[in-house]
Amino acid sequence: MCRNIKILFNFKPPATDDEVRAAALQFVRKISGFTKPAKANEATFQAAIEEITMVSRRLLYSLETTAPPRNREQEAAKAKARALLRFRDQRPLSPSNNSG
């Protein structure tokens, strides 16, 4: 689940509120273990998402760097290249390949 949380700092244009909220949602899902909470936990789940979103925004706005802003397209291309390297040798086993 956490692999879906993207770096949000130092991009031009800056991260949107939707991106920050999506990261907060993934974080709450990860630490709670729930993809979708039960009705009894829904209000607490949503409150946690909102609080983490606010804290994350505050963090992103207060961070400073001398590095040039990242380019979203370049970062996406790098991530795609890493995924290709990571998964290139992983093939599902066919029944004929399965020895056992």
Secondary structure, 3 states (H helix, E strand, C coil): CHHHCCCCCCECCCCCHHHHHHHHHHHHHHHHCCCCCCHHHHHHHHHHHHHHHHHHHHHHHHCCCCCCCECHHHHHHHHHHHHHHHHCCCCCCCCCCCCC
